[in-house]
Amino acid sequence: MNITYLNSFIKTVKQDSISKAAKNLHMTQSALSQQLQALEKSLNAKLLIRSNKGVNLTDEGEIVLSYAEALVNLYENMAKELDQCKKSELEEIKISACNSVGEYLLPCTLHLYKKNHKNVRFSLKTEHSKNVLQNVLDCSSDVGFIDIDSDRKIEGIESFNICSNNLIFIFSSKFNIEKTSITLEEIAELPLIIGSDRSSLRGIIEKLFTSNKISVCNLNIEMELDTLESIKASVIADHGVSIVPYTSVKKEIHTKALKTLPIKDAAPSCNISMVYQKSRANQPHIKSFISYIKKYGRETFC
């Protein structure tokens, strides 16, 4: 169905004459008649009764007219928005972020940045940190945020350490632990819910245990889950305990859906870094965003 044909049909009905409508549309009567016939053929319906006195709607024509005006209006509104989008010259910044940053920290930062940079549009996807680095390397992302050690040099990649994210021990409010603190040895004996072996958080937690001379093989791993949301849900449901970034559970800690205890003789954390290709950072809109994160990233995180 052709929008132009619908518009011609509406004009013909309003003018009550094919000749008057053709003049209004700057068309010949023959061309307008062909459009109306094509519309009737596409809808398999007789829409107009033509006579020397003008045109009259059929019952089917009444139905089509009731929808045609709405369809034409929708189309015109869509065309206007598309035109405005082109005129606004929106600049897209493609961001790839690890789960703990993309879901819990970045949304507030992007919202605040957008307030003063109306010409920027963000595209954000969450990945494991290793995939984030690959996305930045192959230019499928302009800027990345990771929670693995960024001190190691990767050719072609610039990195900037923003802050550290504290890791905390969490358990369900139903789980009865009558202690004021807990050791890693004690955590190792509890049913532990942990990220998949693809996640950087899993590597950080395993390193925490091994650096305290606790073999990963001795961990009582109850479940391996792929996202922090699934880990949180399982701990809340009292399926086990976990170690997660504080920023991912601060709401649940505040509402007492989850409880936490300090880990004795350990203050685990992970570094949050921004990564990008220096060559892409020369683009003004990307350069501006990178500068903003360097200056305000930590204080604007949710």
C-alpha positions as MATLAB code, in Angstrom:
seq = 'MNITYLNSFIKTVKQDSISKAAKNLHMTQSALSQQLQALEKSLNAKLLIRSNKGVNLTDEGEIVLSYAEALVNLYENMAKELDQCKKSELEEIKISACNSVGEYLLPCTLHLYKKNHKNVRFSLKTEHSKNVLQNVLDCSSDVGFIDIDSDRKIEGIESFNICSNNLIFIFSSKFNIEKTSITLEEIAELPLIIGSDRSSLRGIIEKLFTSNKISVCNLNIEMELDTLESIKASVIADHGVSIVPYTSVKKEIHTKALKTLPIKDAAPSCNISMVYQKSRANQPHIKSFISYIKKYGRETFC';
ca = [
       0.000    0.000    0.000;
       1.402    3.363   -1.118;
       1.221    6.382    1.241;
       1.059    8.725   -1.779;
      -2.002    6.862   -3.064;
      -3.659    7.112    0.359;
      -3.004   10.851    0.414;
      -4.496   11.189   -3.079;
      -7.560    9.258   -1.935;
      -8.026   11.565    1.075;
      -7.670   14.702   -1.096;
     -10.195   13.344   -3.624;
     -12.770   12.648   -0.905;
     -12.299   16.095    0.654;
     -12.551   17.866   -2.729;
     -15.479   15.623   -3.735;
     -14.037   15.699   -7.223;
     -11.236   13.983   -9.075;
     -10.591   17.025  -11.264;
     -10.379   19.423   -8.302;
      -8.164   17.022   -6.337;
      -5.882   16.526   -9.359;
      -5.471   20.290   -9.679;
      -4.742   20.590   -5.949;
      -2.175   17.803   -6.200;
      -0.622   19.261   -9.371;
      -1.453   16.096  -11.322;
      -3.460   15.242  -14.405;
      -6.883   13.671  -13.883;
      -5.635   10.571  -15.664;
      -2.660   10.174  -13.302;
      -4.873   10.617  -10.223;
      -7.427    8.122  -11.534;
      -4.634    5.589  -12.050;
      -3.447    6.090   -8.455;
      -6.969    5.576   -7.088;
      -7.421    2.449   -9.194;
      -4.040    1.110   -8.009;
      -5.090    1.721   -4.373;
      -8.388   -0.109   -4.894;
      -6.548   -2.982   -6.549;
      -4.017   -3.254   -3.699;
      -6.824   -3.332   -1.125;
      -9.100   -5.481   -3.287;
     -11.939   -3.087   -2.499;
     -14.149   -0.606   -4.324;
     -13.616    2.727   -2.544;
     -15.326    5.360   -4.661;
     -18.407    5.652   -6.827;
     -17.613    8.124   -9.597;
     -20.270   10.229  -11.330;
     -20.673   13.536  -13.182;
     -21.596   15.112   -9.859;
     -18.393   14.021   -8.137;
     -17.424   11.018   -6.001;
     -19.147    9.130   -3.192;
     -17.601    6.758   -0.674;
     -18.605    3.129   -0.620;
     -18.921    1.309    2.717;
     -15.416   -0.028    2.131;
     -14.260    3.482    1.270;
     -15.589    4.762    4.607;
     -13.488    2.175    6.441;
     -10.336    2.996    4.459;
     -10.820    6.738    4.980;
     -11.050    6.278    8.765;
      -7.620    4.622    8.766;
      -6.014    6.497    5.874;
      -5.832    9.848    7.652;
      -4.199    8.263   10.711;
      -1.711    6.356    8.553;
      -0.743    9.451    6.570;
      -0.322   11.463    9.788;
       1.886    8.748   11.293;
       3.992    8.632    8.155;
       4.400   12.413    8.085;
       5.395   12.477   11.766;
       7.946    9.730   11.154;
       9.385   11.646    8.187;
       9.657   14.815   10.295;
      11.490   12.993   13.092;
      13.878   11.401   10.616;
      14.551   14.797    9.085;
      15.145   16.337   12.523;
      17.504   13.493   13.379;
      19.561   14.190   10.249;
      19.600   17.927   10.881;
      20.654   17.488   14.498;
      23.836   15.736   13.333;
      23.874   13.360   16.277;
      27.281   11.886   17.017;
      27.238    8.285   18.251;
      29.636    6.967   20.875;
      29.717    3.178   21.019;
      30.546    1.949   24.520;
      31.365   -1.566   25.645;
      31.527   -2.184   29.401;
      31.967   -5.074   31.777;
      28.837   -6.104   33.650;
      29.694   -4.446   36.958;
      30.282   -1.074   35.274;
      27.749   -1.106   32.442;
      24.783   -2.120   34.578;
      25.491   -0.337   37.863;
      27.898    2.578   37.402;
      27.737    4.061   33.907;
      23.999    4.866   33.486;
      24.170    7.936   35.754;
      27.346    9.186   34.071;
      25.861    8.892   30.581;
      22.668   10.626   31.698;
      24.584   13.558   33.192;
      26.834   13.873   30.155;
      23.847   13.904   27.789;
      22.317   16.861   29.642;
      25.043   19.157   28.349;
      25.828   17.309   25.112;
      22.539   17.014   23.227;
      24.309   16.134   19.985;
      25.653   12.843   21.399;
      23.910    9.481   21.334;
      25.260    6.548   23.344;
      25.133    2.903   22.379;
      26.013    0.736   25.410;
      26.456   -3.021   25.562;
      27.754   -5.144   28.414;
      30.380   -7.836   27.888;
      33.044   -9.699   29.800;
      36.152   -7.524   30.166;
      38.170   -9.631   27.705;
      35.482   -9.055   25.065;
      35.427   -5.344   25.876;
      39.135   -5.129   25.081;
      38.594   -6.995   21.811;
      35.731   -4.675   20.866;
      37.972   -1.649   21.377;
      40.783   -3.283   19.407;
      38.578   -4.090   16.404;
      36.868   -0.666   16.610;
      33.379   -2.080   17.142;
      33.425    0.076   20.310;
      34.866    3.562   20.685;
      35.372    3.392   24.450;
      35.503    0.449   26.862;
      35.246    0.026   30.627;
      36.880   -2.978   32.280;
      37.467   -4.345   35.764;
      40.663   -6.263   35.122;
      44.246   -5.102   35.644;
      44.842   -2.339   33.114;
      48.538   -1.896   33.960;
      49.533   -4.466   31.372;
      50.309   -2.859   28.029;
      48.215   -3.781   25.007;
      49.451   -2.490   21.670;
      47.171    0.182   20.275;
      45.196    0.604   23.496;
      45.326    3.540   25.898;
      44.010    2.977   29.420;
      43.049    5.205   32.306;
      42.412    3.962   35.836;
      39.238    5.590   37.164;
      38.794    4.057   40.602;
      38.667    0.803   42.526;
      35.496   -1.133   43.241;
      35.376   -2.824   46.642;
      34.359   -6.476   46.722;
      32.198   -7.669   49.599;
      30.955  -10.952   50.990;
      27.149  -11.252   50.723;
      24.571  -13.685   52.033;
      20.799  -13.881   52.338;
      18.920  -12.284   55.220;
      17.595  -15.821   55.820;
      21.130  -17.216   56.152;
      22.097  -17.335   59.817;
      25.732  -16.276   60.363;
      26.326  -15.111   63.904;
      29.680  -13.416   63.376;
      31.001   -9.878   63.141;
      33.494  -10.866   60.426;
      34.384  -13.893   58.345;
      37.608  -15.438   57.073;
      38.335  -16.633   53.561;
      38.759  -20.149   54.977;
      35.200  -19.994   56.321;
      33.840  -18.634   53.041;
      35.550  -21.470   51.167;
      33.467  -23.986   53.127;
      30.135  -22.280   52.397;
      28.090  -22.954   49.214;
      29.663  -20.371   46.935;
      27.855  -18.821   43.961;
      30.441  -17.481   41.545;
      30.718  -16.077   38.031;
      31.561  -18.213   35.007;
      35.191  -18.822   34.158;
      34.818  -16.235   31.352;
      34.235  -13.394   33.795;
      37.041  -11.212   35.081;
      35.386  -11.156   38.523;
      35.818  -14.928   38.737;
      39.553  -14.535   38.137;
      39.834  -11.793   40.785;
      38.045  -13.936   43.377;
      40.119  -17.024   42.607;
      43.290  -14.929   42.900;
      42.056  -13.675   46.279;
      41.806  -17.225   47.597;
      45.045  -18.517   46.058;
      47.026  -15.521   47.358;
      45.813  -16.563   50.818;
      46.978  -20.133   50.206;
      43.487  -21.555   49.623;
      43.282  -23.827   46.602;
      40.493  -23.095   44.133;
      39.888  -26.851   44.061;
      38.874  -26.666   47.712;
      36.145  -24.076   47.145;
      32.610  -25.346   47.739;
      31.203  -23.964   44.466;
      27.430  -24.345   44.458;
      26.729  -22.627   41.133;
      28.510  -20.817   38.314;
      26.351  -18.022   36.869;
      27.044  -15.626   34.020;
      25.726  -12.299   35.353;
      25.765  -10.354   38.594;
      21.971  -10.102   38.481;
      21.622  -13.894   38.452;
      24.187  -14.204   41.259;
      22.295  -11.642   43.359;
      18.956  -13.358   42.749;
      20.366  -16.726   43.783;
      21.918  -15.357   46.971;
      18.685  -13.542   47.879;
      16.848  -16.843   47.349;
      19.280  -18.378   49.880;
      20.934  -20.743   47.410;
      24.388  -19.803   48.624;
      26.793  -16.927   49.328;
      29.020  -14.856   47.084;
      31.665  -12.163   46.745;
      30.585   -9.286   44.479;
      31.318   -5.582   43.858;
      29.636   -3.422   46.490;
      28.184   -1.111   43.836;
      26.159   -3.993   42.381;
      24.379   -4.753   45.672;
      24.297   -1.477   47.633;
      20.532   -1.171   47.079;
      19.902   -4.698   48.347;
      22.193   -4.093   51.343;
      20.280   -0.892   52.153;
      16.883   -2.627   51.923;
      18.277   -5.584   53.904;
      17.461   -8.090   51.183;
      21.147   -9.029   51.491;
      23.589   -8.934   54.378;
      27.334   -8.494   54.387;
      30.270   -9.139   56.680;
      33.816   -7.791   56.432;
      36.331  -10.369   55.256;
      38.959  -10.715   57.994;
      42.514   -9.864   56.937;
      41.418   -9.029   53.366;
      40.085   -5.947   51.594;
      39.437   -7.251   48.090;
      38.839   -4.832   45.248;
      39.051   -4.573   41.491;
      40.273   -1.660   39.393;
      37.876    0.046   36.988;
      39.580    1.424   33.914;
      38.586    3.163   30.712;
      40.227    1.851   27.536;
      40.258    3.291   24.033;
      42.291    3.519   20.862;
      44.297    6.723   20.734;
      43.570    7.127   17.015;
      39.790    7.098   17.584;
      40.132    9.477   20.528;
      41.120   12.201   18.063;
      37.483   12.509   16.972;
      36.130   15.592   18.803;
      32.971   14.002   20.285;
      34.893   10.951   21.549;
      37.776   13.074   22.815;
      35.317   15.240   24.774;
      33.699   12.207   26.416;
      37.053   10.669   27.350;
      38.156   13.958   28.925;
      34.910   14.084   30.907;
      35.411   10.555   32.263;
      38.983   11.341   33.257;
      37.822   14.399   35.160;
      34.402   13.393   36.504;
      34.043    9.623   35.954;
      34.476    8.564   39.567;
      32.130   11.155   41.063;
      29.390   10.675   38.460;
      29.199    6.873   38.737;
      25.859    5.711   40.154;
];
